[in-house]
Amino acid sequence: MKILITGSNGFLGQHLCLSLANKGFEVIATSRGICKIEPLGQIKYQAVDVTKKTEIENALAFYQPDVIIHNAAMSKPDDCLNNQDDCILQNVTATENLVEAAKSLNSYVIYVSTDFVFGDNGPHHETASKCPLNFYGKSKLMAEEIVRQSGLKSVIMRPVFIYGKQLPNMKGTFLHWVKNSLSNGQKIKVVNDQHRTPTYVNDICDGLIVMIEKQVIGDFHLAGIDLLTPYQMAIILANTLQLDASLITPVTSETFTEPVQRAKHGGLKIDKAIRELDYQPVSFEEGVRLSFL
């Protein structure tokens, strides 16, 4: 089976390309600029800007993928707020371009969305009311609707707070910042009034493989089993890696000046994925071990 992935240079994108290739799928990685995946191995790479309709049309026509995983996005909420036109271009227009190009192939489309499409009062089921609190969430919800109305066989996958191993040429996650800070003896302040269900990246990859094999349709959440605040995550990481947890100070979200509103009670419920995909995510503590030890 031939699988084309957009946004392959990102954190999830790189892990996903390598995971799928290791499972024997034919993987075509696409992203803007040079390829950052190491080792590339049997993975094919082509630079594609999905905001340019002709580029995605040509790529799909050439490779004829059975499955398209649309992972490319402008994903930093602050950047989306400050550059709304660019956010719409990258998150909405790009999705329109991909969906239209995919129609002639009748490809199976997996759209990687986000928990930001919901409001507060989580964790949320797939059918919970959508009420995004910021422009990033609004743009991703618009893109979800484009995929949903396309007539293509498709699935919308929502993760939350992704973490995992830092591969070569890859920016670290929040947890890497915590580890590096504590390793250097640096005191840090971490928010303790926002709840999330952090997701180990390999669990997402495993869940997506089952989606592809079963060709499921609809909305699915792939998240972790633990509901934690960033402060609690930092403490677990410190204890697991035997770092100095006393360097971590819990604070409220009001401590930091942020232009973007974020949910206090977020996170995603994964009952559907457990039931229909046999999804079995690791605990957060085990995910930390797998990511850093």
Residue, then its C-alpha position, 0 to 999 in steps of 0.5 A: m500500500k502506498i501512503l503519502i504524508t504531508g508535513s513529513n518534516g515535523f515531529l509527528g511527520q518524521h515519526l510517522c514516516l519511519s514507523l510506516a516504512n518499518k511496517g513495510f508500507e511504501v511511504i512518500a514523504t512530502s514537506r516544504g524544503i529539504c528532507k529532515i528524515e534520518p535515516l531516509g532508507q526506502i522512504k521517498y521524499q519530494a518537496v511539496d508546498v500544499t498551499k500551492k495547488t499545482e504542486i500537490e496536484n502533480a505529486l498526487a498524480f505522479y505517486q497515485p497514493d492509496v492513502i493520504i495522511h494530511n499532517a501539514a499545518m501551521s500549528k502554533p496558536d500564537d503564530c496563527l493569531n498573529n498571522q491569520d491570513d497565513c494560518i487560513l492559507q496553510n490550514v484551510t486552503a491547503t486542505e482544500n487543495l489536497v482534497e480536490a486533488a485526491k478526488s480523482l484518485n479516490s484516495y483514503v484520507i486521514y486528516v490530522s486535527t487537534d483537541f483545540v477544536f473543542g472548548d473547555n470542560g474536557p476531556h472530550h468525546e468525538t461527538a462533543s460540541k466544537c467550540p474553539l477558543n482561539f484562531y488556530g482551533k477555528s482554522k482546524l475546525m474549518a479544515e475538518e469540515i472540508v474533509r468531512q464534506s469532500g465525499l472522500k473516504s476519510v477519517i479525522m484523527r485528533p491527538v493532544f500534547i504529542y511527545g516522544k523521542q527527539l530524532p535528528n533534525m527535530k525540534g524538541t517538545f515541552l518535555h525536552w525543554v523540562k529535561n534540559s532545564l533540570s539537567n542544567g540545574q535551571k529553575i523553571k515555572v510550569v503551569n498547573d491549572q491546565h489539564r491535558t491527556p499527553t500522547y506518546v507519538n508511537d501510540i499515534c503511529d500504531g493507531l494510524i496503522v490500524m486505521i489504515e488497515k481497517q479503513v475506518i471512517g469518521d472521527f477518532h481520538l488518539a491520546g494518552i490515558d493520563l489526565l495531567t497538568p504540565y506541572q504534573m508531567a514535569i514532576i513525573l519526568a523529573n522523578t523518572l529521570q532522577l532529576d531535581a524536581s525541587l527546581i520546578t515551581p507550579v504556577t497558574s496560567e495567568t503567570f505568563t502573558e499569552p495572547v491566545q486563550r487555552a482550555k483549563h480542562g482539555g484532553l480527549k477521551i479514547d473509548k472509541a479508539i480502544r473499542e474499534l482500533d484496539y488502541q492501547p496507549v502507554s502510561f505517561e510515565e512509561g512514555v517518558r521512559l521510552s522517550f528518554l531512557 
